[in-house]
Amino acid sequence: MIITRLDRVMADRKISVNALSERMGLSPVNLSRIRTGKIKAMRFTTLEGLCRELDCQPGDLLEFKPDEEEEA
């Protein structure tokens, strides 16, 4: 399972969904879906834009956690 850490990075940078969405040219709804993990896929261009605007690396925004049944 991939966990998004966008909310944490945004809080660290003190930037709101509306401000970040405006800077990136994304709708606030789509950015909120990314932030809450309610997405199945993300374009690399979106990931690049997030990293550029938040001055971070992809690993700061995404974390892999094995599913419980994979661990058994």
C-alpha positions in Angstrom: 0.0 0.0 0.0 1.2 3.5 -0.8 0.6 6.1 1.8 0.6 9.8 0.9 2.4 12.2 3.2 1.4 15.3 1.4 -0.6 16.7 4.3 2.5 16.4 6.6 4.7 18.2 4.1 2.2 20.9 3.5 1.9 21.5 7.2 5.7 21.7 7.6 5.8 24.2 4.7 2.7 26.1 6.1 0.9 26.0 2.8 -2.8 25.5 2.3 -4.6 23.3 -0.3 -5.9 26.4 -2.0 -2.5 28.1 -2.2 -0.7 25.0 -3.4 -3.4 24.2 -6.0 -3.2 27.7 -7.3 0.6 27.6 -7.7 0.4 24.2 -9.4 -2.7 24.8 -11.6 -4.5 21.9 -10.0 -8.1 22.0 -8.7 -8.3 22.1 -4.9 -10.5 19.0 -5.1 -7.9 17.0 -7.0 -5.2 18.2 -4.6 -7.3 17.2 -1.6 -7.8 13.7 -3.1 -4.0 13.3 -3.4 -3.6 14.7 0.2 -6.1 12.2 1.7 -4.9 9.3 -0.4 -8.2 8.9 -2.3 -6.4 8.3 -5.6 -5.3 5.2 -7.5 -2.7 6.8 -9.6 -0.7 10.1 -10.1 1.0 11.4 -13.1 4.8 12.0 -12.8 4.2 15.6 -13.9 2.0 16.1 -10.9 4.6 14.5 -8.6 7.3 16.7 -10.1 5.1 19.8 -9.6 4.5 18.9 -6.0 8.2 18.3 -5.4 9.1 21.6 -7.1 6.5 23.7 -5.2 7.2 22.1 -1.9 11.0 21.8 -2.3 11.0 18.1 -1.4 11.7 14.7 -2.8 9.1 12.1 -3.9 10.1 10.0 -0.9 8.9 12.8 1.3 5.5 12.6 -0.2 5.0 8.8 -0.6 5.6 5.9 1.7 5.3 2.1 0.9 3.7 0.0 3.6 3.2 -3.7 2.9 -0.3 -5.0 3.1 -0.9 -7.1 6.2 -1.7 -10.2 4.1 1.6 -9.7 2.2 3.5 -9.9 5.5 2.0 -13.2 6.6 
